[in-house]
Amino acid sequence: MTSIIIPEIEEGIEKILLVQWYKQPGDYITVGESLAKFSCEGIEFDLFQRKKAPLKN
């Protein structure tokens, strides 16, 4: 299992649903590129890459 860090959204929010992964293991990801879409309390948002690197398994 791979861990990802979700930036703190708002105090008290404990559950976030992963809606869609945009990348596959081994894909090279650049800064600012979207990795995945999440949903929380009816709001959808993307998680963006902070540094360029290949996505590990």
Backbone atoms as SQL, in Angstrom:
CREATE TABLE atoms (id INTEGER PRIMARY KEY, chain TEXT, resi INTEGER, resn TEXT, atom TEXT, x REAL, y REAL, z REAL);
INSERT INTO atoms VALUES
  (1, 'A', 1, 'MET', 'N', 0.841, -1.171, 0.000),
  (2, 'A', 1, 'MET', 'CA', 0.000, 0.000, 0.000),
  (3, 'A', 1, 'MET', 'C', 0.892, 1.242, 0.000),
  (4, 'A', 2, 'THR', 'N', 0.518, 2.226, -0.796),
  (5, 'A', 2, 'THR', 'CA', 1.257, 3.477, -0.876),
  (6, 'A', 2, 'THR', 'C', 0.510, 4.553, -0.119),
  (7, 'A', 3, 'SER', 'N', 1.250, 5.338, 0.631),
  (8, 'A', 3, 'SER', 'CA', 0.644, 6.441, 1.368),
  (9, 'A', 3, 'SER', 'C', 0.774, 7.726, 0.565),
  (10, 'A', 4, 'ILE', 'N', -0.253, 8.536, 0.607),
  (11, 'A', 4, 'ILE', 'CA', -0.176, 9.862, 0.031),
  (12, 'A', 4, 'ILE', 'C', -0.604, 10.847, 1.110),
  (13, 'A', 5, 'ILE', 'N', -0.063, 12.040, 1.037),
  (14, 'A', 5, 'ILE', 'CA', -0.375, 13.047, 2.039),
  (15, 'A', 5, 'ILE', 'C', -1.353, 14.039, 1.427),
  (16, 'A', 6, 'ILE', 'N', -2.491, 14.181, 2.060),
  (17, 'A', 6, 'ILE', 'CA', -3.506, 15.134, 1.631),
  (18, 'A', 6, 'ILE', 'C', -3.324, 16.395, 2.462),
  (19, 'A', 7, 'PRO', 'N', -3.180, 17.544, 1.808),
  (20, 'A', 7, 'PRO', 'CA', -3.052, 18.774, 2.591),
  (21, 'A', 7, 'PRO', 'C', -4.270, 18.966, 3.499),
  (22, 'A', 8, 'GLU', 'N', -4.043, 19.557, 4.651),
  (23, 'A', 8, 'GLU', 'CA', -5.143, 19.801, 5.580),
  (24, 'A', 8, 'GLU', 'C', -6.158, 20.721, 4.917),
  (25, 'A', 9, 'ILE', 'N', -7.412, 20.301, 4.923),
  (26, 'A', 9, 'ILE', 'CA', -8.464, 21.054, 4.255),
  (27, 'A', 9, 'ILE', 'C', -9.149, 21.994, 5.234),
  (28, 'A', 10, 'GLU', 'N', -9.650, 21.413, 6.281),
  (29, 'A', 10, 'GLU', 'CA', -10.350, 22.196, 7.297),
  (30, 'A', 10, 'GLU', 'C', -10.349, 21.384, 8.577),
  (31, 'A', 11, 'GLU', 'N', -10.231, 22.038, 9.676),
  (32, 'A', 11, 'GLU', 'CA', -10.227, 21.352, 10.962),
  (33, 'A', 11, 'GLU', 'C', -11.522, 20.566, 11.124),
  (34, 'A', 12, 'GLY', 'N', -11.401, 19.324, 11.574),
  (35, 'A', 12, 'GLY', 'CA', -12.568, 18.493, 11.822),
  (36, 'A', 12, 'GLY', 'C', -12.913, 17.539, 10.685),
  (37, 'A', 13, 'ILE', 'N', -12.326, 17.724, 9.522),
  (38, 'A', 13, 'ILE', 'CA', -12.598, 16.810, 8.411),
  (39, 'A', 13, 'ILE', 'C', -11.688, 15.596, 8.553),
  (40, 'A', 14, 'GLU', 'N', -12.291, 14.415, 8.631),
  (41, 'A', 14, 'GLU', 'CA', -11.528, 13.201, 8.867),
  (42, 'A', 14, 'GLU', 'C', -11.550, 12.223, 7.698),
  (43, 'A', 15, 'LYS', 'N', -12.542, 12.319, 6.812),
  (44, 'A', 15, 'LYS', 'CA', -12.660, 11.358, 5.722),
  (45, 'A', 15, 'LYS', 'C', -12.672, 12.066, 4.374),
  (46, 'A', 16, 'ILE', 'N', -11.863, 11.517, 3.454),
  (47, 'A', 16, 'ILE', 'CA', -11.798, 12.027, 2.087),
  (48, 'A', 16, 'ILE', 'C', -11.879, 10.826, 1.161),
  (49, 'A', 17, 'LEU', 'N', -12.687, 10.908, 0.128),
  (50, 'A', 17, 'LEU', 'CA', -12.877, 9.813, -0.812),
  (51, 'A', 17, 'LEU', 'C', -12.005, 10.016, -2.044),
  (52, 'A', 18, 'LEU', 'N', -11.220, 8.999, -2.408),
  (53, 'A', 18, 'LEU', 'CA', -10.456, 9.007, -3.653),
  (54, 'A', 18, 'LEU', 'C', -11.424, 8.693, -4.788),
  (55, 'A', 19, 'VAL', 'N', -11.591, 9.613, -5.725),
  (56, 'A', 19, 'VAL', 'CA', -12.531, 9.453, -6.829),
  (57, 'A', 19, 'VAL', 'C', -11.843, 8.838, -8.039),
  (58, 'A', 20, 'GLN', 'N', -10.638, 9.339, -8.386),
  (59, 'A', 20, 'GLN', 'CA', -9.961, 8.859, -9.598),
  (60, 'A', 20, 'GLN', 'C', -8.467, 9.133, -9.529),
  (61, 'A', 21, 'TRP', 'N', -7.658, 8.125, -9.907),
  (62, 'A', 21, 'TRP', 'CA', -6.224, 8.305, -10.102),
  (63, 'A', 21, 'TRP', 'C', -6.015, 8.709, -11.552),
  (64, 'A', 22, 'TYR', 'N', -5.160, 9.693, -11.794),
  (65, 'A', 22, 'TYR', 'CA', -4.854, 10.119, -13.159),
  (66, 'A', 22, 'TYR', 'C', -3.587, 9.474, -13.699),
  (67, 'A', 23, 'LYS', 'N', -2.740, 8.945, -12.840),
  (68, 'A', 23, 'LYS', 'CA', -1.441, 8.413, -13.234),
  (69, 'A', 23, 'LYS', 'C', -1.310, 6.934, -12.894),
  (70, 'A', 24, 'GLN', 'N', -0.339, 6.287, -13.548),
  (71, 'A', 24, 'GLN', 'CA', -0.030, 4.883, -13.309),
  (72, 'A', 24, 'GLN', 'C', 1.371, 4.770, -12.713),
  (73, 'A', 25, 'PRO', 'N', 1.667, 3.686, -11.969),
  (74, 'A', 25, 'PRO', 'CA', 3.018, 3.488, -11.443),
  (75, 'A', 25, 'PRO', 'C', 4.039, 3.550, -12.591),
  (76, 'A', 26, 'GLY', 'N', 5.120, 4.273, -12.343),
  (77, 'A', 26, 'GLY', 'CA', 6.173, 4.421, -13.342),
  (78, 'A', 26, 'GLY', 'C', 6.034, 5.679, -14.181),
  (79, 'A', 27, 'ASP', 'N', 4.849, 6.294, -14.204),
  (80, 'A', 27, 'ASP', 'CA', 4.671, 7.552, -14.939),
  (81, 'A', 27, 'ASP', 'C', 5.550, 8.628, -14.312),
  (82, 'A', 28, 'TYR', 'N', 6.137, 9.465, -15.154),
  (83, 'A', 28, 'TYR', 'CA', 6.928, 10.592, -14.656),
  (84, 'A', 28, 'TYR', 'C', 5.991, 11.772, -14.449),
  (85, 'A', 29, 'ILE', 'N', 6.075, 12.392, -13.298),
  (86, 'A', 29, 'ILE', 'CA', 5.153, 13.466, -12.932),
  (87, 'A', 29, 'ILE', 'C', 5.942, 14.748, -12.711),
  (88, 'A', 30, 'THR', 'N', 5.451, 15.831, -13.278),
  (89, 'A', 30, 'THR', 'CA', 6.121, 17.115, -13.127),
  (90, 'A', 30, 'THR', 'C', 5.418, 17.966, -12.060),
  (91, 'A', 31, 'VAL', 'N', 6.105, 19.007, -11.623),
  (92, 'A', 31, 'VAL', 'CA', 5.566, 19.905, -10.605),
  (93, 'A', 31, 'VAL', 'C', 4.263, 20.529, -11.102),
  (94, 'A', 32, 'GLY', 'N', 3.252, 20.518, -10.264),
  (95, 'A', 32, 'GLY', 'CA', 1.970, 21.117, -10.597),
  (96, 'A', 32, 'GLY', 'C', 1.020, 20.211, -11.353),
  (97, 'A', 33, 'GLU', 'N', 1.477, 19.025, -11.731),
  (98, 'A', 33, 'GLU', 'CA', 0.618, 18.084, -12.458),
  (99, 'A', 33, 'GLU', 'C', -0.361, 17.411, -11.489),
  (100, 'A', 34, 'SER', 'N', -1.574, 17.189, -11.932),
  (101, 'A', 34, 'SER', 'CA', -2.603, 16.584, -11.095),
  (102, 'A', 34, 'SER', 'C', -2.400, 15.070, -10.989),
  (103, 'A', 35, 'LEU', 'N', -2.423, 14.552, -9.757),
  (104, 'A', 35, 'LEU', 'CA', -2.242, 13.123, -9.507),
  (105, 'A', 35, 'LEU', 'C', -3.561, 12.373, -9.380),
  (106, 'A', 36, 'ALA', 'N', -4.518, 12.991, -8.692),
  (107, 'A', 36, 'ALA', 'CA', -5.760, 12.294, -8.388),
  (108, 'A', 36, 'ALA', 'C', -6.865, 13.291, -8.048),
  (109, 'A', 37, 'LYS', 'N', -8.094, 12.801, -8.130),
  (110, 'A', 37, 'LYS', 'CA', -9.258, 13.605, -7.758),
  (111, 'A', 37, 'LYS', 'C', -9.852, 13.024, -6.479),
  (112, 'A', 38, 'PHE', 'N', -10.187, 13.910, -5.542),
  (113, 'A', 38, 'PHE', 'CA', -10.769, 13.521, -4.268),
  (114, 'A', 38, 'PHE', 'C', -12.094, 14.236, -4.057),
  (115, 'A', 39, 'SER', 'N', -12.898, 13.686, -3.156),
  (116, 'A', 39, 'SER', 'CA', -14.176, 14.293, -2.808),
  (117, 'A', 39, 'SER', 'C', -14.297, 14.330, -1.289),
  (118, 'A', 40, 'CYS', 'N', -14.821, 15.444, -0.798),
  (119, 'A', 40, 'CYS', 'CA', -15.010, 15.605, 0.642),
  (120, 'A', 40, 'CYS', 'C', -16.224, 16.491, 0.870),
  (121, 'A', 41, 'GLU', 'N', -17.215, 15.954, 1.525),
  (122, 'A', 41, 'GLU', 'CA', -18.429, 16.699, 1.860),
  (123, 'A', 41, 'GLU', 'C', -19.034, 17.382, 0.634),
  (124, 'A', 42, 'GLY', 'N', -19.070, 16.656, -0.501),
  (125, 'A', 42, 'GLY', 'CA', -19.702, 17.155, -1.712),
  (126, 'A', 42, 'GLY', 'C', -18.834, 18.052, -2.582),
  (127, 'A', 43, 'ILE', 'N', -17.607, 18.296, -2.186),
  (128, 'A', 43, 'ILE', 'CA', -16.686, 19.135, -2.964),
  (129, 'A', 43, 'ILE', 'C', -15.601, 18.251, -3.547),
  (130, 'A', 44, 'GLU', 'N', -15.367, 18.362, -4.863),
  (131, 'A', 44, 'GLU', 'CA', -14.291, 17.611, -5.509),
  (132, 'A', 44, 'GLU', 'C', -13.087, 18.522, -5.726),
  (133, 'A', 45, 'PHE', 'N', -11.883, 17.947, -5.555),
  (134, 'A', 45, 'PHE', 'CA', -10.665, 18.714, -5.766),
  (135, 'A', 45, 'PHE', 'C', -9.556, 17.779, -6.218),
  (136, 'A', 46, 'ASP', 'N', -8.541, 18.354, -6.878),
  (137, 'A', 46, 'ASP', 'CA', -7.391, 17.585, -7.345),
  (138, 'A', 46, 'ASP', 'C', -6.227, 17.748, -6.379),
  (139, 'A', 47, 'LEU', 'N', -5.390, 16.711, -6.328),
  (140, 'A', 47, 'LEU', 'CA', -4.140, 16.752, -5.574),
  (141, 'A', 47, 'LEU', 'C', -3.025, 16.943, -6.590),
  (142, 'A', 48, 'PHE', 'N', -2.194, 17.966, -6.403),
  (143, 'A', 48, 'PHE', 'CA', -1.141, 18.292, -7.354),
  (144, 'A', 48, 'PHE', 'C', 0.229, 17.886, -6.827),
  (145, 'A', 49, 'GLN', 'N', 1.105, 17.503, -7.738),
  (146, 'A', 49, 'GLN', 'CA', 2.472, 17.079, -7.419),
  (147, 'A', 49, 'GLN', 'C', 3.303, 18.275, -6.974),
  (148, 'A', 50, 'ARG', 'N', 4.121, 18.077, -5.944),
  (149, 'A', 50, 'ARG', 'CA', 4.977, 19.159, -5.417),
  (150, 'A', 50, 'ARG', 'C', 6.398, 19.118, -5.944),
  (151, 'A', 51, 'LYS', 'N', 6.836, 17.957, -6.473),
  (152, 'A', 51, 'LYS', 'CA', 8.181, 17.860, -7.049),
  (153, 'A', 51, 'LYS', 'C', 8.151, 16.873, -8.201),
  (154, 'A', 52, 'LYS', 'N', 9.093, 17.017, -9.148),
  (155, 'A', 52, 'LYS', 'CA', 9.105, 16.106, -10.281),
  (156, 'A', 52, 'LYS', 'C', 9.797, 14.804, -9.895),
  (157, 'A', 53, 'ALA', 'N', 9.161, 13.700, -10.269),
  (158, 'A', 53, 'ALA', 'CA', 9.673, 12.372, -9.918),
  (159, 'A', 53, 'ALA', 'C', 8.801, 11.312, -10.559),
  (160, 'A', 54, 'PRO', 'N', 9.325, 10.088, -10.721),
  (161, 'A', 54, 'PRO', 'CA', 8.462, 9.004, -11.199),
  (162, 'A', 54, 'PRO', 'C', 7.545, 8.546, -10.062),
  (163, 'A', 55, 'LEU', 'N', 6.358, 8.115, -10.420),
  (164, 'A', 55, 'LEU', 'CA', 5.407, 7.588, -9.444),
  (165, 'A', 55, 'LEU', 'C', 5.779, 6.157, -9.138),
  (166, 'A', 56, 'LYS', 'N', 6.036, 5.856, -7.870),
  (167, 'A', 56, 'LYS', 'CA', 6.448, 4.509, -7.461),
  (168, 'A', 56, 'LYS', 'C', 5.259, 3.612, -7.228),
  (169, 'A', 57, 'ASN', 'N', 5.510, 2.292, -7.242),
  (170, 'A', 57, 'ASN', 'CA', 4.456, 1.299, -6.941),
  (171, 'A', 57, 'ASN', 'C', 4.059, 1.382, -5.494);
